[in-house]
Amino acid sequence: MQPNQELPISGELPVPVHGLNTSQKWHAFLMLLTREVLRFGRIWMQTILPPMITTALYFIVFGHLIGPRVGEIDGVPYINYLVPGLILMSVITQSYANVVSSFYGAKFARHIEELLVSPMPHWLIILGYLAGGVARGLAVGAAVTVVALFFADIRVHDFLALLLVAVLTSSLFSLAGMINAIYANSFDHIAIVPTFVLTPLTYLGGVFYSIHMLPPFWQQVSLFNPILYIINGFRYAMLGISDVPLLATFGILIATFVALFIFTLRLFHKGIGMRG
């Protein structure tokens, strides 16, 4: 610890007295982002290729084998109806996976402490990891879209809404991944939330069906699933159809992102899950 740093009080992490100027903060942010991009880019056969293969299998099984029996949903061929949900499902899982693995790896290797005692403010560290998660989520989303071009007729109804939903979704689940990593005490713990929470909510979020196909009771139950709104917002941006209002999608995304960011910042300030 440098002489001009304050000592931790009541177990809280030390906060450097001297901060960074705007240019230094920008370079620090780019450093974190570049490191994260290089981290998942070097192992693209493990980070980008598997979602592409999985998506191709979804199109073959659900699109070509089951799709003709389903026919159309809201006037859209079933294979085209699948496209938005499959793309966004990849964005969600990959954004989450990138941050939870990277941040927990930093905790495990104990080099997260170098960032925590540096002059970088906590919000900047969070944004750096978040940007890395967004980069991986959007990269995988783009790769999955390329795969979808071989199976379906892809058209964009509202490009701005498409971009906003994709970026907000990847940002939101990057933050969720960081919170999971903060509380995790082992590598097994970082798999609990994706397995028992994220995957069920995603599959029940309208990726493969419209909630109007469900009985009335389950339609009402589905409305409590936040991922339903996110996927339908993305589907509206691509196909112009949705089971829920687009404003509800943006309201949930923005409100949840702000809440999770404030909560994550509080965890950093208190040093929860980051002290040795």
Protein Blocks (a to p, Z undefined) as FASTA:
>chain_A
ZZkbccdeehiacddfbdcdfklmmmmmmmmmmmmmmmmmmmmmlmmmmmmmmmmmmmmm
mmmmmmmmnopaehiafklmmmmmmmmmmmmmmmmmmmmmmmmmmmmnopmmmmmmmmbd
fklmmmmmmmmmmmmmmmmmmmmmmmmmmmmccddfblmlmmmmmmmmmmmmmmmmmmmm
mmpcbfklmmmmmmmmmmmmmmmnopmbcfklpcfklmmmmmmpmklmmmmmmmmmmnop
afbdfklmmmmmmmmmmmmmmmmmmmmmnopokaZZ
